[in-house]
């Protein structure tokens, strides 16, 4: 079966220009920018950069992706890119002040190696930004159902609960600093423009569809 990230790159990118896609993107972008502006001081690496839709939110971003086709689109957006796997980044230690994963981690081959590589190329006081859909959100449960039905993208994914992901971070020598969320009622209500709100990691009931995390070394 062909790799959908190669064969469907243009189709995937066009979805962001649809009526629903634009609203979802604007909310996700607002959430991500809140963290970029507060904790990304210099050179940024986006792992799983795809077509560059989120890399354009900040200057001085370099992108890597295992699939070649989306990188061609990212280059057209002015993003310097290289084809590489998340588990083996072609950069020296402590090269970046910030590493971003935007809906990427469910699709990597080994999440532990991926996070340890991000930690390796990150400066000591640097930050990792993760934008993710977690299994215990309404959207996460929808994605998991689509996975079981053989969806071309989601059949490849391993979705994590919020608590499970926190444990993975700890095992990799990382921990969450701040967590924000948006798209609280999506997908059971049409997406609307909303502000990203901070999530209390110790006392939350329903996770929003999209969660952004600021992560640091410990």
N, C-alpha and C positions, 0 to 999 in steps of 0.2 A: 504494500500500500504506500502511495507517494506521501512525501512530507507536506502537509498542508501549509506549513510556514514558508515553503518554497513555492508551491503551486498556486496558493491563494493570497499572496502578499498584496497584490493590487486590489483585489476584492475586499480584503480585510481593511485596507487603508481607506477605501471609499466609504465604508460603513460610518466612519467618523464624520462624514459630510452629510449623512442622513439627518432627518429632523430629530429623531430620538438620539442618534449618535452624538450630535452636536451638544445637546443638553447634558448627556452623561459625561462627555469629554470636558465640558466647561466646569462641571462640578469636581471631577477628578483632578483637573489641572489646578483649580483653586486650592484644593487640599494639598497637593504636592508643592505648589509654590509657597505655601505658608511655611513648610519645612525648609525648602531650598533657601529662602530668604533669611531664615533664622540660623541655619547651621552649616551651610555650604559656603566656605570662604574663598576657595580658589578653584583648582582643577577638579572637574567632576567626571566620573566614569559612569555611563549607564550600561549595565550588563543586560542583554536581551533588549537592545535598543529598538529592534524591529524597524519600522518605517520612519522613526524619528519624531513621532507625534509629541512625545513628552520631552525629548531631549531639547527641543526648541524653546522650552520654558526658561532656559537659563543660558548664559554665555559660557564659553570655555568648557563645553561638554564634548567628551570623546565617547564613541559608542562601539560596542562589540555585540555580535550576534553569531550564532552557529549557522544560520540560514543566510544564503547569499542574496536571494531575490529582494527581501525587504531592505537590505543594506543599500541596494541601488537606489531605492526611493529615498532613504535617509540622506544619501549623498546629494540628491537633488534639493534637499532642504538645507544644505550647507553644513551637515554634520560630518566631521571627520570620523571614519569608521574603519574597522578591521574585522575580518571573519575569524572568530575564535570561540572556543567552548568556555562556558562559565567556570568549569572545574580546572581550567588551565589557562590563566590569563597571561598574555605576552607582555607583562610589565614588571618593572623592578619593584622591590619592596618599598612601601611608603611613598608611592608616587602621587596619590590623589588625596584631596581633603574630603572628598565625598564620593560614595559609591551608591548608585540607585538601582533598585530592582522594581520595575513597575509591572505587576501581574506576570512575573517571569518565573518565580521560584517553583510553582507547581509543575513546570515543564522541564526543569533541569534533570539530568540523569542522577546526580547525587547532591542533595541539598547540603549535606555536611561539608563536602569538599568545596562546594560553591561558596558557602559562607566563610570558610577558612581562607579561601583565595581572596575574597573581598577584604577580609581582615588583614591579609598579608600586604595587599597593595594600598591599604589605607594608612594615612598618617596616624601617629599615636593619639592625637586629639581629634581625629577626623570622625565623621559620622556616616552611617549607612541609612539610606532612606528606602523603606519598603512600602510599596503601594500594593495592596492585596485584597482578594476576596476570600474570606475564611469560610470554612465548612459550616460553622454554626451561625451563619447569617442566612437570611431568606434567599439571597441570590446564590450563596454557596450551595444550598440544598438543591436549587434548580440546576446549577451546573453539574452537581453530582448525579442527578437524575439523567441529564443529557449525556454524561459520560457512560452510564450503564446502557444507554441506547445507541452508543457508537458514534456520537457526534464527532465530526472530522478533527476538531481541535481538542475538545475536552476528553476524548477517549485516551489522549496521551498524558493527561494531567493527574497529579497526585495532590488533592486538596487537603489542607491541614486545618484543624480547629485552632482557635486563638490560643488556647492553653497549651496545646501540643507544640505550637510554633514557639511559644515562650520557652519551653523546655529545650527545644532544639537550639535556640539562641544561646541559652546558658551553657549547653554542652560544647558550643563553639567559642566560648569565651566572650560572649556578647550579651548585652541586656538593653531593654527598651528604656528610653528616656521620656518621650512624649508620644501620645497616640491621638490621632484625629480621625474623624469619620464623616462621611457624607452619603447622600442617597439613602436616607433612612427607611423609606417605604418601598423602594424599588426592589424587585420587579413587579410587585403586586399592585403598585400604583404607577402611573406614568411619571417619569422623572421631571422634576421642576428645579429651577435655580434655587440653591440654598447655600448657606454658609457652612463651612466645615466646623465641627464642634469637637472639643477635646473630650476624650473618653477616659473615664476613671477605670484604670486597669484592674483594680481590686473590687470594684462594685459596679458592674454593668449587667444589664438584662438582655437587651437585644442589640446585636452588632448591626451597624449600618452595612449597606452593600459594599462600600469601598472604604477601606481602612488604610491610613498612612501612619507609618511609624518612624520615629527618630531613634536610631540604635547606635550604641557606642561600645567600645571595648571595655572590659572590666578586668 
